């Protein structure tokens, strides 16, 4: 049965029945790899999904920010301008929250 292995030097993860050869990233020997527990491996696998969702959300927010700026440049009337400015500001906050969440996952090795 495959396990998730983590290099103790650089954090590279690989899926294998057993740790194989040197680390593809840093070249550390096989004995630097440790198998993650089922619980830790599940957290890593789950974080792959949530990280992808965060990245997709960030992409959508970037599009909304761009559209909001485009609409603000047209400056058709005060009501439109107000909505575009609020949309840009709200998207920026959520985008930064998602980026911070991804950074938190990375710092915990869940990437």
C-alpha positions in Angstrom: 0.0 0.0 0.0 1.3 3.4 -0.9 2.3 5.9 1.8 3.1 9.6 1.7 6.8 10.1 2.4 8.4 13.5 3.4 12.0 14.5 3.0 13.3 15.7 6.4 15.7 18.1 4.8 13.6 20.0 2.2 10.0 18.9 2.8 9.5 17.3 -0.6 6.7 14.7 -0.5 6.3 11.6 -2.6 3.8 8.8 -2.8 5.3 5.3 -2.8 5.2 1.9 -1.1 8.5 2.8 0.5 10.9 5.7 0.3 12.9 5.4 -2.9 16.4 6.6 -3.7 17.6 10.1 -3.2 15.2 13.1 -2.9 14.4 14.4 -6.3 14.5 18.0 -5.0 17.5 18.2 -2.7 19.4 15.0 -3.3 19.2 13.8 0.3 19.6 10.1 0.8 16.6 7.8 1.3 17.1 7.6 5.1 16.0 11.3 5.3 12.5 10.3 4.3 9.8 9.6 6.9 6.4 8.1 6.3 3.6 10.4 7.3 0.9 9.0 9.6 -2.5 8.3 7.9 -3.9 11.3 9.8 -1.1 13.7 8.6 -1.3 12.3 5.0 -5.1 12.9 4.9 -4.5 16.5 6.0 -2.0 16.9 3.2 -4.3 15.4 0.6 -7.3 17.4 1.8 -5.1 20.6 1.7 -4.3 19.9 -2.0 -8.0 20.3 -2.7 -8.6 23.4 -0.5 -5.4 25.0 -1.8 -6.6 24.5 -5.4 -10.0 26.0 -4.4 -8.3 29.0 -2.8 -6.2 29.5 -6.0 -9.3 29.4 -8.2 -11.1 31.8 -5.9 -8.1 34.2 -6.1 -8.3 34.0 -10.0 -11.9 34.9 -10.0 -11.3 37.7 -7.6 -8.6 39.1 -9.8 -11.1 39.1 -12.7 -13.6 40.9 -10.6 -11.0 43.5 -9.5 -10.1 44.1 -13.1 -13.7 44.5 -14.1 -14.4 46.8 -11.2 -11.4 49.0 -12.2 -12.6 49.0 -15.8 -16.1 50.0 -14.7 -14.7 52.7 -12.4 -12.7 54.2 -15.2 -15.9 54.6 -17.2 -17.4 56.5 -14.2 -20.9 56.5 -15.7 -22.6 57.7 -12.5 -22.0 57.9 -8.7 -24.0 54.7 -8.0 -22.0 52.6 -10.5 -18.7 54.0 -9.3 -19.6 53.3 -5.7 -20.5 49.7 -6.5 -17.3 49.2 -8.5 -15.1 50.6 -5.7 -16.8 48.5 -3.0 -16.5 45.3 -5.2 -12.8 46.0 -5.7 -12.2 46.6 -2.0 -14.2 43.5 -0.9 -12.4 41.3 -3.4 -9.0 42.5 -2.3 -9.8 41.6 1.3 -11.0 38.1 0.4 -8.1 37.6 -2.0 -5.6 38.4 0.8 -7.4 36.1 3.2 -7.1 33.2 0.7 -3.4 33.9 0.1 -2.8 34.0 3.9 -4.6 30.7 4.2 -2.4 29.1 1.5 0.7 30.5 3.2 -0.5 28.9 6.5 -0.9 25.6 4.8 2.6 25.8 3.3 4.1 26.7 6.7 2.4 23.5 8.2 3.7 21.3 5.3 0.2 20.9 3.9 1.0 21.8 0.3 
